[in-house]
Amino acid sequence: MAFGLNRVELIGRLGADVTVNTLMGGGRVANLSVATDESYINRSRVS
């Protein structure tokens, strides 16, 4: 099975401390929340 690398850039402030969990296979998973102050309104939506 082939694995690729994904790159993501998140811009904002951390909402809480990051938690890192270790999987039984030795991998690690990080859980985090990001807070932003940008809003979006879809003006083309028909109601």
C-alpha positions as CSV (number, residue, x, y, z in Angstrom):
1,M,0.0,0.0,0.0
2,A,1.4,3.4,-1.0
3,F,1.2,6.4,1.3
4,G,1.5,10.0,0.2
5,L,2.2,13.2,2.0
6,N,-0.6,15.8,2.5
7,R,0.2,19.4,3.3
8,V,-2.3,21.7,5.0
9,E,-1.7,25.2,6.2
10,L,-4.2,26.5,8.8
11,I,-4.2,30.1,9.8
12,G,-5.8,31.1,13.1
13,R,-5.4,30.8,16.8
14,L,-5.3,27.5,18.7
15,G,-8.5,27.1,20.6
16,A,-7.1,24.7,23.2
17,D,-3.9,22.7,23.9
18,V,-2.9,20.2,21.3
19,T,-3.2,16.6,22.4
20,V,-1.0,13.9,20.8
21,N,-2.0,10.2,21.0
22,T,0.1,7.2,20.1
23,L,-1.5,4.5,18.1
24,M,-0.9,0.8,18.8
25,G,1.0,0.5,15.6
26,G,3.4,3.2,16.6
27,G,1.9,6.1,14.7
28,R,0.8,9.4,16.3
29,V,-2.3,11.5,15.9
30,A,-2.6,15.1,16.9
31,N,-5.9,16.7,17.8
32,L,-6.3,20.5,17.8
33,S,-8.9,23.2,17.3
34,V,-8.3,26.4,15.4
35,A,-10.3,29.6,15.9
36,T,-10.6,32.2,13.2
37,D,-12.5,35.5,13.0
38,E,-13.3,35.5,9.3
39,S,-16.9,35.0,8.2
40,Y,-18.4,34.1,4.9
41,I,-21.9,34.7,3.5
42,N,-23.0,33.0,0.3
43,R,-25.0,35.8,-1.4
44,S,-25.7,33.7,-4.5
45,R,-27.9,31.3,-2.5
46,V,-31.6,31.3,-3.5
47,S,-33.9,31.1,-0.5
